[in-house]
Amino acid sequence: MTTEGVIIAAGQSKRMSPHLKLLLKIGSESVLRRSIFSMLPYVSRLVVVTGYQHDIIEQHIQDIDKVDIVFNPNFLQGMYSSVIAGLSVISGEHAFLLPGDCPFVCPEVFSSLSEIEDDIVVPSYKGLSGHPVRLSKNAIKMLLKEEHSSLREFIHSHPFRKVEVDCEGILTDIDTPNDYQRAAEILVNKEGN
């Protein structure tokens, strides 16, 4: 049973201006590369959806095996348009979906979600839902056919399974300079860098 991955890397990161947050370093790797490397061992292929600063993002990750890049021409319409662009090219039985600014997902999260057969599986830490979401081929077909304004709205309009995991990283994304500072501190605590 093949599982593919989609990572969303299309946003403008306005709250981090003038920096492109996905290229900021956390330790020795960028935010985006950390997100990619966290998922790669669990997928047969990984699709990175670009939009804003497409050329720079593409150049930044072009050396990574098993990664395909899909440009979303509608990226200004918001993240859900990039979710649709990424899932449109998925052919596997399942797909993980992760925003590019979530670099701290633990390996066991991917393993735990992979054991569940439900169409929509969401990880949870202390009752709070996080990333990545795992969708079956059936769920992907529904998402591409239905009209929704966000992934959250799609998920909550269907039965889904919440899986409790021991990984606070599923809740950690990087939207602001404070988030970035906190992420750097997390890494120091985790790896002693």
DANOR-V82850 format. One record per pair of residues at least 6 apart in sequence whose ideal C-beta (glycine too) atoms are under 7 Angstrom apart, sorted by the first residue. I is the first residue (numbers start at 1). J is the second residue. Records with the same first field share a line. If there is no record, write none. Layout:
I = J / J
This chain:
1 = 93
2 = 44 / 92 / 93
3 = 42 / 43 / 44 / 92 / 93 / 94 / 95 / 96 / 114
4 = 43 / 44 / 45 / 47 / 90 / 92 / 95
5 = 39 / 43 / 46 / 47 / 95 / 96
6 = 47 / 49 / 86 / 87 / 90 / 95 / 97
7 = 35 / 36 / 39 / 46 / 48 / 98 / 100
8 = 49 / 79 / 82 / 83 / 86 / 99 / 100
9 = 22 / 32 / 48 / 49 / 50 / 57 / 100
10 = 49 / 50 / 51 / 52 / 72 / 75 / 82
11 = 51 / 52 / 79
12 = 52
13 = 20 / 21 / 22
15 = 175 / 176
16 = 176 / 177
20 = 53 / 56
21 = 31 / 101 / 174 / 180
22 = 30 / 31 / 32 / 57 / 100 / 101
23 = 30 / 32 / 60
24 = 30 / 31 / 180
26 = 34 / 103 / 183 / 184 / 187
27 = 187 / 191 / 193
30 = 60
31 = 100 / 101 / 103 / 174
32 = 60 / 61 / 100
33 = 61
34 = 103
35 = 98 / 100 / 102 / 103
36 = 46 / 48 / 61 / 64 / 67
38 = 103 / 105
39 = 46 / 96 / 98 / 110
40 = 46 / 66
42 = 96 / 110 / 114
43 = 96
44 = 92
45 = 66 / 68
46 = 66 / 67
47 = 68 / 70 / 86 / 89 / 90
48 = 61 / 67 / 69
49 = 70 / 72 / 82 / 85 / 86
50 = 57 / 58 / 69 / 71 / 72
51 = 71 / 72 / 75 / 82
52 = 75
54 = 71
58 = 69
61 = 67
70 = 85 / 86 / 89
72 = 81 / 82 / 85
74 = 81
75 = 81 / 82
80 = 148 / 149 / 150 / 151
83 = 97 / 151
84 = 144
87 = 95 / 140 / 143 / 144
88 = 144
90 = 140
93 = 136 / 137
94 = 134 / 135 / 136
95 = 135 / 140
96 = 110 / 132 / 134
97 = 132 / 133 / 135
98 = 105 / 131 / 132
99 = 131 / 173
101 = 173 / 174 / 175
102 = 131 / 172 / 173
103 = 183
104 = 169 / 172 / 186
105 = 131 / 132 / 167 / 169 / 170
106 = 167 / 169
108 = 165 / 167
109 = 123 / 165 / 167 / 170
112 = 163 / 165
113 = 121 / 123 / 134 / 163
116 = 161 / 163
118 = 160 / 161
119 = 135 / 136 / 138 / 139
120 = 133 / 135 / 139 / 155 / 158 / 160 / 161
121 = 134 / 160 / 161 / 163
122 = 129 / 133 / 155 / 160 / 162
123 = 130 / 163 / 165 / 170
124 = 130 / 162 / 163 / 164 / 165
125 = 165 / 167 / 168 / 170 / 171
128 = 171
129 = 162
130 = 170 / 171
131 = 170
133 = 151 / 155
142 = 158
143 = 154
146 = 154
148 = 154 / 157
172 = 183 / 186
173 = 179
174 = 180 / 183
187 = 193
